[in-house]
Amino acid sequence: MKKPSLLMLAALATACAISLCLTDDGGPSGGTQPTIESTTTIAVEETRPAEEEDVTTTRAATTTLLADVSAISGKCASRPNVTSRNSCYADNAMEAGSTQLCGLISVQTEADECYRGVAISGEAPEPCTLISRDALRDECYKSIAYRTRNVALCDSVSGGEQQDSCRYTLAVDTKNQTYCGGIRTNASLFRCLAVSGKNISICNFLADRKTKDNCYYAVALSLRTQTAANCDYISDIGMREDCIYKFLTTIRADAEKCFTLTNLTMQSRCLYEHVSRGKMNPQLCYLIKDSVLSENCTATYGTPA
């Protein structure tokens, strides 16, 4: 006779326990044991542990993928020339997410780009390790870090400065100051905290004037909902005016603020940009000090008042 499984015994024990603690009318037992007139067999289907199912599924998927890759590589190998074959391997590698196909590409630079493409499309850092060029491998790790918000991948980038840059970009893009942790230099750390937290006062913790100005510059251009007045914190006049010009021409238009620029070439370009973007009356082209820009503004957008 076949021995009952543990699952079967557990199910039957549970059923018996339930029946023995109930009276004939379904209420709690008062000490009188109910009579069981019939026995119901409970069928329990034994299942494999989830881990076994996952392993089986993974093996099946891997077998299918290897078969597909083998078929694809055979198809690409029949192409008439190297360029066509490499292109076939690269295109199919992206679609199949296969670094094996990238490895069949005969030109190393193209193979590296293939590995990078597979890594980014699959948002997985492993293919990055196969890239031979340091700079491209670093870009691969950073791309995955930015996409997955995985700051730990910044440690895979070569060089402390590049790692700091990776953390800085991740913090600023996500506006999350916690990603600034691990940045090695105070200058980069405070700048990261100031820009990601949109708090220009943090720049005041920096003692070096140039470093502080760089911090003010970065924060001022990140505060897109405010005004160009934040650029006025910058002590270096050239950097300050560049900050104002960029803010006015790329973030928030304010033609009057252009006249605060003492560099007349920059002032003229600022006014011209406002006219070209429809932010200033073209009849005012004559206010542009640079004669060439003034004439071009008039000829293109209007006539002098």
C-alpha positions in Angstrom: 0.0 0.0 0.0 1.3 3.4 -0.9 2.2 5.5 2.1 0.3 8.8 2.3 2.4 12.0 1.8 3.1 14.5 4.5 0.8 17.0 2.7 -2.1 14.5 2.7 -1.7 13.7 6.4 -1.5 17.4 7.2 -4.7 18.1 5.3 -6.6 15.1 6.9 -5.4 16.2 10.4 -6.7 19.7 9.8 -10.0 18.4 8.6 -10.3 16.2 11.7 -9.3 19.0 14.1 -12.0 21.2 12.6 -14.8 18.5 12.9 -13.9 17.6 16.5 -14.2 21.1 17.8 -17.7 21.6 16.4 -21.1 20.4 17.7 -23.7 18.8 15.5 -25.3 22.2 14.9 -22.0 23.7 13.9 -21.4 25.5 17.3 -18.5 25.2 19.7 -18.2 21.8 21.5 -19.7 21.6 24.9 -18.0 18.4 25.7 -20.2 16.1 23.6 -18.3 14.7 20.7 -20.3 14.8 17.4 -20.9 11.8 15.3 -19.2 11.7 12.0 -21.5 10.0 9.6 -19.4 10.1 6.5 -15.8 10.5 5.7 -14.7 12.9 3.0 -11.4 12.3 1.3 -9.4 15.5 0.7 -7.3 15.4 -2.4 -4.1 17.5 -2.1 -2.0 18.1 -5.1 1.6 18.0 -4.3 3.5 20.9 -5.8 7.2 21.4 -6.4 9.0 24.1 -4.4 8.9 27.5 -6.2 12.7 27.4 -6.4 12.6 24.2 -8.4 10.0 25.7 -10.7 12.1 28.8 -11.2 15.2 26.7 -12.0 13.2 24.6 -14.4 11.8 27.7 -16.1 15.2 29.3 -16.3 16.8 26.3 -17.8 14.0 26.0 -20.4 14.4 29.7 -21.3 18.1 29.4 -21.5 17.9 26.3 -23.7 15.5 28.2 -26.0 17.7 31.3 -26.1 20.8 29.3 -26.9 18.9 27.5 -29.7 17.8 30.9 -31.1 21.3 32.4 -30.8 22.7 29.4 -32.7 20.1 29.8 -35.4 20.7 33.5 -35.7 24.5 33.2 -35.7 24.2 30.6 -38.5 21.9 33.0 -40.5 24.3 36.0 -40.0 27.4 33.9 -40.9 25.9 33.2 -44.3 25.9 36.9 -45.1 28.2 37.8 -48.1 30.7 40.2 -46.4 32.1 41.2 -43.0 30.1 44.5 -42.7 26.8 42.7 -43.4 27.7 39.9 -41.0 28.7 42.3 -38.2 25.5 44.4 -38.7 23.4 41.2 -38.5 25.1 40.1 -35.3 24.6 43.5 -33.7 21.0 44.0 -34.7 20.0 40.5 -33.5 22.1 40.8 -30.3 20.0 43.9 -29.3 16.8 42.1 -30.0 17.7 38.9 -28.2 19.7 40.6 -25.4 22.6 38.3 -26.3 26.3 39.2 -25.5 27.2 35.9 -27.3 26.1 37.5 -30.6 28.1 40.6 -29.8 31.2 38.4 -29.3 30.9 37.2 -32.9 31.4 40.7 -34.3 34.9 40.9 -35.8 35.5 44.6 -35.3 36.3 45.3 -31.6 34.9 48.8 -31.5 31.6 47.6 -33.0 31.5 44.7 -30.5 32.0 47.2 -27.7 29.1 49.3 -28.9 27.0 46.1 -29.1 27.8 45.1 -25.5 26.9 48.6 -24.4 23.6 48.5 -26.3 22.7 45.1 -24.8 23.5 46.4 -21.3 21.4 49.5 -21.7 18.4 47.8 -23.3 18.3 45.2 -20.6 19.3 47.7 -17.8 21.9 45.2 -16.6 25.5 46.1 -15.9 27.1 42.6 -16.6 27.6 43.2 -20.4 29.5 46.4 -19.5 32.4 44.2 -18.2 33.0 42.9 -21.7 33.7 46.3 -23.2 37.4 46.7 -23.9 37.6 50.5 -24.0 37.8 52.1 -20.6 35.9 55.3 -21.5 33.0 53.4 -23.1 32.9 50.9 -20.3 32.6 53.8 -17.8 29.8 55.3 -19.9 28.0 52.0 -19.9 28.1 51.7 -16.1 27.0 55.3 -15.7 24.1 54.8 -18.1 22.8 51.8 -16.2 23.3 53.7 -12.9 21.2 56.6 -14.1 18.5 54.4 -15.6 18.1 52.1 -12.6 18.9 54.7 -9.9 21.6 52.3 -8.6 24.3 54.5 -7.1 26.4 51.5 -6.3 27.3 51.1 -10.0 29.2 54.4 -9.8 31.9 52.5 -7.9 32.4 50.4 -11.0 33.5 53.5 -13.0 37.3 53.9 -13.2 38.8 56.9 -11.3 37.6 58.8 -8.3 36.7 61.9 -10.2 34.5 60.0 -12.6 32.8 58.2 -9.7 32.1 61.5 -8.1 30.7 62.8 -11.4 28.4 59.8 -11.6 27.0 60.4 -8.1 26.6 64.1 -8.8 24.6 63.5 -12.0 22.4 60.9 -10.3 21.7 63.2 -7.4 20.9 66.2 -9.6 18.8 64.3 -12.0 16.7 62.7 -9.2 16.9 65.7 -6.9 17.9 63.3 -4.2 20.7 64.5 -1.9 21.4 61.1 -0.5 23.2 60.1 -3.7 25.8 62.8 -2.9 27.1 60.5 -0.2 30.5 59.0 -1.1 31.7 62.0 -3.1 35.3 62.5 -2.1 36.0 66.3 -2.3 34.2 69.0 -0.3 33.9 71.2 -3.3 32.0 68.5 -5.3 30.1 67.3 -2.2 28.7 70.8 -1.3 28.0 71.6 -4.9 26.1 68.3 -5.2 24.1 69.0 -2.0 23.3 72.6 -3.1 22.2 71.8 -6.7 20.2 68.6 -5.9 18.6 70.3 -2.9 18.1 73.6 -4.8 19.6 75.5 -1.9 22.1 78.1 -3.0 23.0 79.0 0.7 24.9 75.6 0.9 27.5 77.1 -1.4 28.5 79.5 1.5 30.2 76.6 3.2 32.9 76.7 0.6 35.9 78.9 1.4 37.6 79.1 -2.0 36.1 81.9 -4.0 36.4 80.2 -7.4 34.9 77.0 -6.0 32.1 78.9 -4.4 31.4 80.8 -7.6 31.2 77.5 -9.5 28.7 76.3 -6.9 26.6 79.5 -7.2 26.7 79.2 -11.0 25.4 75.6 -11.0 22.6 76.3 -8.5 21.5 79.5 -10.2 21.0 77.7 -13.6 19.2 74.8 -11.8 16.6 77.1 -10.2 14.4 77.3 -13.3 11.4 78.6 -11.4 13.3 81.6 -10.0 15.0 84.6 -11.7 18.5 85.4 -13.0 19.1 87.4 -9.7 20.7 84.2 -8.2 23.6 84.8 -10.6 24.4 88.0 -8.7 25.9 85.9 -5.9 28.9 85.1 -8.3 31.9 87.4 -7.6 33.7 86.9 -10.9 32.1 89.3 -13.3 32.7 87.2 -16.4 31.2 84.1 -14.9 28.3 86.2 -13.4 27.4 87.7 -16.8 27.7 84.3 -18.5 25.3 82.9 -15.9 22.8 85.8 -16.5 23.0 85.4 -20.3 22.4 81.6 -20.2 19.5 82.0 -17.7 17.8 84.6 -19.9 18.3 82.9 -23.2 17.7 79.3 -22.2 15.5 79.3 -19.1 13.4 82.4 -18.5 13.3 85.4 -20.8 13.6 88.9 -19.4 14.7 91.5 -22.0 15.3 94.3 -19.4 17.7 92.1 -17.6 19.9 91.9 -20.8 20.8 95.6 -20.3 22.5 94.7 -17.0 25.2 92.9 -19.0 28.3 95.1 -19.3 29.7 93.0 -22.0 28.1 94.7 -25.0 28.6 91.7 -27.3 26.8 89.5 -24.8 24.2 92.1 -24.2 23.5 92.4 -28.0 23.3 88.6 -28.4 20.9 88.5 -25.4 18.6 91.0 -27.0 18.8 89.4 -30.4 17.8 86.0 -28.8 14.8 87.6 -27.2 13.6 89.1 -30.5 14.2 85.8 -32.4 12.2 83.9 -29.8 9.3 86.3 -29.9 10.0 87.6 -26.4 10.8 91.2 -27.5 9.2 93.6 -30.0 11.2 93.4 -33.2 10.7 97.2 -33.6 13.3 97.5 -30.8 16.2 95.9 -32.9 17.8 99.3 -33.0 18.6 99.0 -29.3 21.1 96.2 -30.1 24.6 97.8 -29.9 26.4 95.3 -32.1 25.9 96.8 -35.6 26.0 93.4 -37.4 23.4 91.8 -35.1 21.2 95.0 -35.1 21.1 95.0 -39.0 20.4 91.3 -39.1 17.7 91.7 -36.5 16.0 94.5 -38.5 16.3 92.7 -41.8 15.0 89.4 -40.4 12.4 90.4 -37.9 11.3 94.0 -38.5 12.1 97.7 -39.1 13.5 100.2 -36.7 10.9 102.4 -34.8 
